[in-house]
Amino acid sequence: MWHTHPGEEVGYIVAGTVQMEIRDEPTLTLHAGDGFLIPPGVPHNALDLGPGTGHMLSTYIVEVGQPLATFTD
């Protein structure tokens, strides 16, 4: 589901393969150990490509009082 964050999202793929879509950027195929950075306010979406379940670990740099995520079209 497409969404945004009011701050940066910094993360990496722990296991599996994930397709990362970031608006106005080429689609990325990320594998275990690959990192990513999503700028504040940029719509993005992730899709688990399998086989197995993909896992990612993300840190969000968001001002206190801001929502963690907002869903978009």
C-alpha positions as CSV (number, residue, x, y, z in Angstrom):
1,M,0.0,0.0,0.0
2,W,1.4,3.4,-1.0
3,H,2.3,5.7,1.9
4,T,4.5,8.5,3.1
5,H,6.4,9.4,6.2
6,P,7.0,12.9,7.5
7,G,10.7,12.1,8.0
8,E,13.3,9.8,6.5
9,E,13.0,6.1,6.5
10,V,16.3,4.3,6.6
11,G,16.4,0.5,6.5
12,Y,17.7,-2.8,5.1
13,I,16.4,-6.1,4.0
14,V,17.0,-8.7,6.7
15,A,15.7,-11.7,4.7
16,G,14.1,-12.5,1.4
17,T,13.6,-10.3,-1.7
18,V,11.6,-7.1,-1.7
19,Q,10.5,-4.9,-4.6
20,M,10.7,-1.3,-3.5
21,E,8.8,1.3,-5.4
22,I,9.6,5.0,-4.7
23,R,7.6,7.6,-6.7
24,D,9.5,9.0,-9.7
25,E,12.5,6.6,-9.1
26,P,13.3,3.3,-10.9
27,T,11.8,0.2,-9.1
28,L,14.4,-1.5,-6.9
29,T,14.7,-5.2,-6.3
30,L,16.4,-5.6,-2.9
31,H,17.9,-8.7,-1.3
32,A,19.0,-9.6,2.2
33,G,21.7,-7.2,3.3
34,D,20.7,-4.4,0.9
35,G,19.9,-1.0,2.4
36,F,17.6,1.8,1.3
37,L,16.8,5.4,2.2
38,I,13.4,7.1,1.5
39,P,13.3,10.9,1.8
40,P,10.6,12.6,3.8
41,G,7.2,12.9,2.2
42,V,8.0,10.7,-0.8
43,P,5.3,8.1,-1.6
44,H,6.6,4.5,-1.7
45,N,5.5,0.9,-1.5
46,A,7.1,-2.4,-0.8
47,L,6.2,-5.9,-2.1
48,D,7.5,-9.2,-0.9
49,L,8.6,-11.2,-4.0
50,G,9.2,-14.5,-2.1
51,P,10.0,-17.3,-2.0
52,G,9.5,-17.3,1.7
53,T,8.6,-14.2,3.7
54,G,10.7,-11.1,3.3
55,H,11.7,-9.1,6.4
56,M,13.0,-5.6,6.6
57,L,14.1,-3.4,9.4
58,S,13.4,0.3,9.3
59,T,14.2,3.3,11.4
60,Y,12.0,6.4,11.0
61,I,13.3,9.9,11.8
62,V,10.1,11.7,12.6
63,E,9.4,14.8,14.8
64,V,7.5,14.1,18.0
65,G,3.8,14.5,17.4
66,Q,3.9,13.7,13.7
67,P,2.1,10.6,12.4
68,L,4.5,7.7,11.5
69,A,2.8,7.1,8.2
70,T,0.0,8.5,5.9
71,F,-1.5,6.3,3.2
72,T,-1.7,7.7,-0.3
73,D,-3.0,6.7,-3.8
